[in-house]
Amino acid sequence: EEEADQDGDVFFESEEYPEEELKKLVQEATEYKTKGNTYFGQGEYKNAIAEYEKALMSCPDSLAKERADDYKEGRDMCTQALKLDPKYAKALLRRAQANEKIGTSSSMQASLEDYQKLKELVQDKYTLSQCQRAEKELPNKIKQKMELEKEEMMGKLKDLGNSLLGKFGLSTDNFQLQQDPTGKGGYSMNFVNSPQKK
């Protein structure tokens, strides 16, 4: 049995739709979004919100797997709606879902914060279950993603350093960083003439 939100909307994954149905839903969502943009540009914010909501509801939640930009655009649309009505629960849920799908540590942190706000606003079982799931799963995902992002950043910095130092016959391996033993977060750097290869 599928769970529905407070309006009775059931959320499906895009894999549950035949390809023709997906194309139809995307076209329908795009038309609603275009109408919403027109209303927004004219300052008719309530009409814009209604059209954006129709766009969000006609498009399967996971359809944007095809393009990460769709999640960012969806998040931005929800943010616009929330500026007009900060207690707009459906926009808050959609923004939380979009940020979670974007998948960076900062977007997942924003998602968790939205789920926590949402928990105070709603009472329907579907949304509350999403909030509870997020509070349980996201802290570990955020921590893991932060570590991965830090490793990626350090790797890129090391590559950049090696490309610059290579011109002088050096590499980042010639420099050792040692964390301050007092635990205050500082580092000291030592030059090593013959670095050991790892």
N, C-alpha and C positions, 0 to 999 in steps of 0.2 A: 504494500500500500504506500502510495506516494504522500509525502508531507506537503502541506500547503501553508503559505503565509497568511497573515490576517485578512487579506483580500481574496483568499481562495486560489491564488496563483500557485501553480506547481512548476518547479524548476527542473528542466531536463538537460542532460548533457547532449552535445551536438551529435554524438555517435548514435543517438536514439532516433535520429531523423534520416529519412532517405535523402539522397543528394538533391533531387528536385525540390523537395520541401525546404531544405536549407537555403537554396537559391531564392525561393519565394520569400522566405522569412527575412533574408538579408535585404532584398529589394524593399520589402514592406518597412523594415526598420529604418532604412536609409530615407525613405519618403517621410516618415514621421520625424526623423531628425532634421531634415531640411525644413519642414514646416515649423519645427521648434526653433530653429535658428532664425527663421523669418520673424516669428513672433518675438523672439528675444531682441532682435535688432530694432523692432518697433516699440519696444518697452512694454509689451503685453506679456508680463512674466508668468502670470497664472496659466495662460494658454501655452506658453513655451514649456512650462513644467509638465503640463498634461501631455503634450506631444513627445517630450523627451521620455516620459514614463511609458507611453505607448511604444516608443522605439526600443526601450530597454526590455519591455515585456514581450515584444514580438521576436526578439533575437535570443536564441539559446545562450545560456550563461557561458558555456565553454567554447562557443563558436569562434571567439577571437583568438583561439590558439594559433590560427593561421597568421595573425599579425599582432605582435606585442603592442604596436601603436594603437590598436583598437582599445586595449585596456586603458592606456593613458588617456585617450580621447573620452572613453566612458567615465573614467575618474574625473576628468576635468568638467564634463557635463554635469555630473553629480555634485561637484563642488559649486558650480554655478547655481544649481537648484538649492543647495544648502545655504548659500549666501542669502537667498530670498526667504527661506524657511528652515532655520537651523534644526528644527525638530521633525523634519521630513524623513520618516523612518525608512521608507523604501529607497530613497536616494542615499541615505547613510549606509544601508545594507549593500547596495550596489557599489558604492565607493569602496567599502571595506573589501568586497569580493574582488574588485578590479585591482586594488593595491596588493592584495594577497597574490593574485595571478601575475602581476608585474614581477614580483619575486626578488626585488633587491632588499637588503636589510632595512633600509629606511622606509621603503614602501610597505613592507610587512609590519614594521613598527607602527606606521600610520594606520594600517589595517586593524591591528590589535586595539589601538586607541578608539577607532570607530566602533568596533564590536563592543568594547566596554561601555561606550556612550549608548549604543543601541540597546544594550541589555537593560538599561534604566528606562527606555522609552516604550518598549513593546511587551506584548504578552502572548503572542501567538507561538505555538510550539516549534514551528519550523525555524523562525528567526532566533528564538532562544537557544535551540539546539545548535545553530550555527555559531552563536556567541560563545556557548560553552565549549564547543569543539575548538574554536579559535583560541580561547584562553588556555586551553590544555596543550594545543599543538604549536602555536606560533612562537612562544618564548624560545623553545629549543631550535626551531627552524631559523629564527632571527639570529641566535647565537652562532649556529653553524654557518649561516650565510655571511655573517660578519667576519668569521675566521677565514672563509674562502675568499672573500673580497680583499681581506688584508694580505693573504698569501699572493693573490693575483697582483695587487698593487706593488708588493715588495719585489715580485718577479719582474714586473715592468720597470721598476726603478733600478733593479740590478742590471737589466739589459741595457738601459739607458746609460748607466754608469760605466758598464763595460765598453760600450761603443765610444764613449768619450775618453776613458782611461786607456783604451787599446792604442790610441794614437801615441801614447807615451810608454808603451810596453808594459802597462800595468792592467790590473783588473780589480774588480771589487773584492776578489779573494785576498788581495794584498792588505785589506783593512779588516780588522776584527772589531766587532761591537760587543761590548760587555755591559750588561745591565748593572746599574748601581746596586751593590749588595744591601744598601739600607732600605731598598724597596720603594724609593721615592719616585721612581719612573725615569730617572736619568740614565744616560748611557755614556760610556767612555769609548774612544776609538783608538786603536793601536795599529801602527803600520807593521806589516810582516813582510820581510824581503822575499822569502821563499814560502809562499802559502802551501799548505797541504791540500791536495785535491780531495774533494769529498766524493 
